[in-house]
Amino acid sequence: MSLIPSSSQLPPLFSVLKLFLIPVGGGIPAGVLLARAGGLAWPVTTLLYLLSDLILVLAFEPCLRLLALVGRRISLLARVVAAIKQATARSAERFSGTGAGPISLVMISFGVDPMTGRASALAGGYGFIAGWAFAIAGDMLYFAVIAVTTLQLNTYIKDPETTMLVVLAAMFLVPVLVRRLRSAQVPLPGR
């Protein structure tokens, strides 16, 4: 596989990019499998995912800035922004105990999505470059985990559709199971 896509690889290239632009993360397994079937090298696939994150920056940042601007002027939105800041601080405490630092923001983006990571970074006082760098770093880690899992699982299952369904189910069920296990381990006050 060549790192520079040939003209015959352009249709899969754009198809993979479109799958990566699906906001919930379901496009990752399908995109990775399509990229492999289309003969795209893994660095090209990774760069396509990074490109989808950069497209997200261009689409989401103006909305986030507008919401922050309007939120200062409308009391209801100001309360929503304050609630988001408090929720972000509570979420960040789980990762570091000291607020929304860089590692916490990367982990929020990894665990939720890059838009939440960026919103948390903005609430934590981080600017455009640093905020998106943390958000994209977390999202790229998430991509790596899902991509490697998808490719490894597909070597055993051999059916791309079944592989994709198993990975998608795991993407939604594993976080629920982790939350339940964590909540079961939390000692009750006074015990």
LUMLO-538009 format. One line per 8 residues: number of its first residue (from 1); their letters; for each residue x, y, z of N, C-alpha, C. Coordinates in pm, whole numbers, padded with zeros to 5 digits, m for minus. Example, Ala and Ser with C-alpha at 12.3 -4.5 7.8 and 13.67 -1.06 7.14 Angstrom:
<atoms>
1	as	01319 m00569 00780 01230 m00450 00780 01320 m00330 00780  01285 m00225 00708 01367 m00106 00714 01290 00003 00787
</atoms>
This chain:
<atoms>
1	mslipsss	00084 m00118 00000 00000 00000 00000 00088 00124 00000  00055 00214 m00087 00129 00339 m00097 00067 00444 m00006  00151 00533 00044 00101 00640 00129 00031 00749 00047  00060 00756 m00081 m00005 00854 m00168 m00113 00781 m00246  m00239 00819 m00223 m00349 00748 m00291 m00344 00768 m00442  m00372 00661 m00514 m00379 00669 m00660 m00516 00722 m00701  m00532 00750 m00830 m00661 00803 m00877 m00774 00701 m00858  m00740 00572 m00860 m00843 00471 m00838 m00886 00465 m00691
9	qlpplfsv	m00804 00522 m00602 m00838 00522 m00461 m00913 00648 m00418  m00933 00743 m00510 m01004 00866 m00473 m01149 00842 m00433  m01226 00759 m00505 m01363 00736 m00458 m01369 00677 m00316  m01287 00573 m00283 m01291 00527 m00144 m01243 00634 m00045  m01149 00715 m00088 m01096 00821 m00003 m01209 00914 00041  m01289 00960 m00053 m01400 01050 m00019 m01511 00978 00055  m01534 00853 00023 m01635 00775 00095 m01595 00755 00240  m01468 00726 00264 m01418 00710 00400 m01431 00841 00477
17	lklflipv	m01394 00952 00413 m01406 01083 00478 m01552 01111 00516  m01644 01081 00426 m01786 01103 00457 m01830 01018 00576  m01784 00894 00583 m01819 00810 00698 m01760 00867 00828  m01639 00920 00821 m01577 00977 00940 m01647 01105 00987  m01720 01168 00899 m01792 01290 00936 m01923 01261 01010  m01963 01134 01020 m02082 01098 01097 m02052 01133 01242  m02138 01213 01306 m02101 01271 01436 m02093 01177 01555  m02162 01067 01559 m02169 00987 01681 m02051 00891 01694
25	gggipagv	m01974 00868 01595 m01863 00775 01603 m01890 00645 01531  m02014 00623 01486 m02048 00501 01416 m01980 00490 01281  m01929 00600 01229 m01860 00596 01101 m01719 00541 01109  m01665 00532 01230 m01527 00486 01242 m01511 00341 01197  m01587 00247 01253 m01566 00108 01208 m01591 00091 01059  m01699 00150 01009 m01730 00138 00866 m01621 00204 00782  m01575 00320 00824 m01471 00391 00750 m01339 00317 00747  m01302 00258 00859 m01176 00184 00867 m01182 00061 00777
33	llaraggl	m01294 m00011 00782 m01308 m00130 00698 m01313 m00093 00550  m01382 00016 00517 m01387 00061 00377 m01249 00106 00330  m01176 00174 00417 m01041 00217 00380 m00952 00098 00351  m00961 m00004 00435 m00878 m00123 00411 m00920 m00192 00282  m01050 m00205 00260 m01099 m00269 00137 m01060 m00188 00014  m01052 m00056 00028 m01015 00031 m00084 m00865 00043 m00104  m00787 m00025 m00019 m00642 m00023 m00036 m00575 00101 00019  m00643 00175 00106 m00581 00294 00165 m00489 00252 00279
41	awpvttll	m00371 00309 00283 m00276 00280 00391 m00327 00339 00521  m00289 00281 00635 m00339 00329 00763 m00302 00473 00792  m00182 00524 00750 m00156 00667 00774 m00254 00757 00698  m00291 00715 00577 m00389 00793 00499 m00524 00791 00570  m00564 00676 00619 m00691 00663 00691 m00690 00752 00815  m00579 00751 00887 m00566 00834 01007 m00572 00982 00972  m00506 01020 00863 m00512 01160 00820 m00653 01199 00776  m00726 01107 00717 m00865 01136 00681 m00949 01162 00806
49	yllsdlil	m00924 01084 00912 m00998 01107 01036 m00960 01242 01097  m00831 01274 01092 m00787 01405 01141 m00852 01517 01058  m00861 01499 00927 m00927 01597 00842 m01074 01613 00881  m01140 01501 00916 m01280 01512 00960 m01290 01592 01089  m01191 01580 01177 m01190 01662 01299 m01169 01809 01267  m01083 01838 01170 m01060 01978 01131 m01183 02038 01067  m01257 01959 00991 m01384 02006 00935 m01483 02034 01048  m01482 01950 01151 m01565 01972 01269 m01531 02105 01335
57	vlafepcl	m01403 02136 01343 m01361 02264 01402 m01427 02379 01327  m01420 02375 01195 m01477 02483 01114 m01628 02493 01129  m01694 02381 01151 m01840 02382 01164 m01886 02416 01306  m01815 02367 01408 m01863 02378 01545 m01819 02505 01615  m01697 02552 01590 m01645 02668 01664 m01732 02793 01648  m01778 02828 01528 m01867 02945 01520 m01995 02928 01602  m02051 02808 01603 m02172 02782 01684 m02142 02798 01832  m02028 02745 01876 m01989 02754 02016 m01967 02899 02057
65	rllalvgr	m01900 02975 01973 m01874 03118 02003 m02004 03198 02007  m02094 03168 01914 m02223 03237 01913 m02302 03205 02039  m02302 03079 02079 m02372 03039 02201 m02312 03108 02323  m02178 03118 02329 m02112 03185 02441 m02148 03334 02443  m02153 03395 02326 m02188 03538 02318 m02332 03562 02360  m02422 03483 02308 m02564 03497 02340 m02589 03458 02486  m02513 03360 02535 m02529 03314 02672 m02501 03421 02775  m02417 03516 02742 m02388 03626 02835 m02502 03726 02843
73	risllarv	m02584 03731 02740 m02689 03833 02733 m02828 03783 02773  m02847 03653 02769 m02978 03596 02801 m02963 03516 02930  m03040 03555 03033 m03021 03496 03165 m03041 03344 03166  m03138 03293 03092 m03161 03149 03088 m03039 03077 03033  m02983 03129 02924 m02863 03067 02867 m02742 03084 02958  m02736 03195 03030 m02626 03215 03125 m02631 03108 03234  m02751 03074 03278 m02765 02967 03378 m02726 02832 03319  m02760 02809 03193 m02722 02684 03127 m02570 02676 03117
81	vaaikqat	m02505 02786 03079 m02359 02789 03068 m02297 02763 03205  m02352 02822 03310 m02300 02799 03446 m02317 02652 03485  m02429 02592 03449 m02451 02450 03480 m02353 02363 03404  m02325 02398 03278 m02227 02323 03200 m02088 02334 03263  m02053 02455 03309 m01923 02472 03375 m01913 02385 03500  m02020 02381 03580 m02019 02298 03700 m02009 02150 03664  m02085 02107 03564 m02080 01967 03522 m01942 01931 03469  m01881 02024 03395 m01746 02001 03343 m01647 01987 03457
89	arsaerfs	m01660 02073 03556 m01569 02065 03671 m01585 01932 03743  m01709 01886 03760 m01731 01755 03825 m01673 01642 03741  m01694 01648 03609 m01639 01544 03521 m01487 01545 03524  m01429 01664 03522 m01284 01675 03521 m01223 01624 03651  m01294 01639 03764 m01244 01590 03892 m01223 01439 03889  m01303 01369 03813 m01288 01223 03804 m01154 01185 03743  m01102 01272 03655 m00978 01239 03586 m00855 01291 03659  m00867 01406 03726 m00747 01462 03786 m00767 01514 03927
97	gtgagpis	m00888 01548 03965 m00913 01601 04098 m00887 01749 04111  m00837 01814 04008 m00802 01956 04022 m00867 02045 03918  m00969 02000 03852 m01034 02084 03753 m00999 02042 03612  m01032 02126 03517 m01021 02091 03376 m00882 02122 03322  m00784 02039 03358 m00650 02051 03304 m00641 01981 03170  m00526 01989 03105 m00511 01930 02972 m00545 01781 02964  m00496 01701 03057 m00524 01557 03053 m00673 01533 03072  m00734 01607 03162 m00878 01594 03185 m00956 01626 03058
105	lvmisfgv	m00916 01730 02989 m00987 01770 02867 m00969 01666 02756  m00850 01609 02746 m00828 01503 02648 m00918 01384 02681  m00926 01350 02809 m01008 01236 02850 m01158 01262 02832  m01200 01387 02853 m01341 01421 02828 m01372 01402 02681  m01283 01449 02595 m01302 01432 02451 m01299 01285 02413  m01209 01208 02473 m01202 01064 02447 m01330 00994 02492  m01378 01030 02609 m01492 00961 02668 m01628 01007 02620  m01637 01129 02569 m01767 01181 02525 m01761 01210 02375
113	dpmtgras	m01706 01323 02338 m01686 01360 02198 m01603 01487 02193  m01547 01520 02076 m01460 01639 02069 m01535 01770 02092  m01664 01775 02059 m01738 01900 02081 m01754 01927 02231  m01780 01823 02307 m01789 01839 02452 m01652 01874 02509  m01548 01811 02454 m01412 01845 02496 m01380 01990 02469  m01418 02039 02354 m01391 02180 02320 m01474 02273 02407  m01601 02241 02428 m01685 02324 02515 m01628 02327 02656  m01579 02213 02704 m01518 02208 02837 m01391 02291 02841
121	alaggygf	m01313 02287 02735 m01190 02367 02729 m01223 02516 02729  m01325 02555 02656 m01366 02696 02655 m01413 02737 02793  m01491 02651 02858 m01538 02680 02995 m01421 02688 03092  m01315 02612 03064 m01195 02614 03149 m01101 02727 03117  m01135 02811 03019 m01053 02927 02986 m00948 02903 02880  m00952 02788 02812 m00854 02761 02707 m00900 02822 02576  m00807 02876 02501 m00838 02941 02375 m00861 02843 02261  m00871 02898 02143 m00904 02823 02023 m00804 02710 01997
129	iagwafai	m00677 02742 01988 m00575 02643 01951 m00562 02535 02057  m00539 02575 02182 m00521 02476 02289 m00648 02395 02310  m00763 02461 02309 m00889 02391 02331 m00915 02284 02227  m00894 02319 02102 m00915 02219 01997 m00805 02115 01995  m00683 02153 02033 m00574 02054 02038 m00608 01945 02139  m00659 01983 02257 m00699 01883 02357 m00814 01798 02306  m00913 01864 02246 m01030 01792 02197 m00993 01693 02086  m00911 01738 01993 m00871 01651 01882 m00780 01539 01930
137	agdmlyfa	m00693 01568 02027 m00606 01463 02081 m00689 01350 02141  m00789 01386 02219 m00877 01284 02277 m00954 01207 02172  m01001 01278 02070 m01077 01212 01965 m00988 01121 01880  m00864 01160 01858 m00772 01075 01782 m00737 00949 01862  m00727 00961 01994 m00706 00842 02077 m00826 00748 02065  m00945 00806 02069 m01067 00726 02054 m01067 00656 01918  m01032 00730 01813 m01024 00672 01679 m00927 00555 01677  m00811 00572 01739 m00710 00465 01738 m00764 00339 01806
145	viavttlq	m00829 00356 01919 m00883 00240 01991 m00988 00169 01906  m01080 00245 01849 m01188 00184 01770 m01133 00125 01640  m01040 00193 01575 m00984 00143 01449 m00909 00012 01470  m00822 00008 01571 m00745 m00113 01597 m00839 m00227 01637  m00937 m00197 01722 m01034 m00299 01763 m01109 m00354 01643  m01154 m00266 01556 m01230 m00307 01437 m01145 m00398 01348  m01022 m00357 01319 m00937 m00435 01230 m00899 m00569 01292  m00869 m00569 01421 m00834 m00696 01487 m00953 m00791 01493
153	lntyikdp	m01069 m00738 01527 m01189 m00821 01535 m01226 m00877 01398  m01206 m00797 01295 m01240 m00842 01160 m01150 m00956 01113  m01030 m00969 01170 m00946 m01082 01132 m01005 m01213 01183  m01086 m01206 01290 m01150 m01326 01344 m01289 m01349 01286  m01365 m01243 01271 m01504 m01257 01224 m01512 m01273 01073  m01427 m01204 01000 m01417 m01212 00853 m01533 m01148 00777  m01637 m01105 00845 m01751 m01041 00780 m01755 m00895 00823  m01732 m00800 00731 m01727 m00658 00770 m01855 m00607 00837
161	ettmlvvl	m01971 m00651 00787 m02096 m00603 00845 m02112 m00650 00989  m02082 m00776 01015 m02092 m00829 01151 m01990 m00762 01241  m01868 m00745 01191 m01764 m00677 01268 m01811 m00538 01307  m01865 m00466 01210 m01911 m00329 01236 m02022 m00328 01341  m02115 m00421 01333 m02224 m00427 01431 m02172 m00459 01571  m02078 m00552 01580 m02021 m00587 01711 m01948 m00467 01771  m01869 m00398 01690 m01795 m00281 01741 m01893 m00170 01781  m01994 m00145 01699 m02093 m00042 01733 m02165 m00076 01864
169	aamflvpv	m02203 m00201 01879 m02269 m00243 02004 m02175 m00221 02122  m02048 m00257 02105 m01951 m00238 02214 m01930 m00090 02244  m01932 m00006 02140 m01913 00138 02160 m02023 00196 02248  m02142 00142 02238 m02252 00195 02317 m02270 00121 02450  m02239 m00007 02454 m02263 m00085 02576 m02149 m00079 02677  m02025 m00076 02631 m01913 m00074 02725 m01916 00048 02817  m01940 00169 02766 m01949 00283 02859 m02060 00268 02964  m02173 00211 02924 m02283 00189 03019 m02239 00091 03128
177	lvrrlrsa	m02173 m00017 03086 m02124 m00116 03183 m02020 m00057 03277  m01930 00023 03224 m01826 00086 03306 m01891 00178 03410  m01990 00259 03368 m02058 00347 03462 m02127 00267 03572  m02192 00158 03535 m02260 00075 03636 m02160 00012 03733  m02048 m00035 03680 m01947 m00094 03768 m01888 00011 03863  m01864 00131 03810 m01811 00238 03895 m01911 00278 04003  m02037 00290 03966 m02137 00330 04065 m02156 00222 04171  m02137 00097 04135 m02148 m00013 04232 m02031 m00013 04329
185	qvplpgr	m01915 00045 04289 m01797 00047 04373 m01791 00167 04465  m01875 00268 04442 m01872 00389 04524 m01931 00357 04661  m01854 00378 04768 m01909 00351 04902 m02014 00456 04938  m02117 00411 05007 m02223 00502 05049 m02175 00584 05168  m02220 00711 05180 m02179 00794 05293 m02225 00731 05425  m02139 00738 05527 m02174 00688 05658 m02148 00540 05678  m02091 00474 05578 m02062 00330 05591 m01916 00306 05604
</atoms>
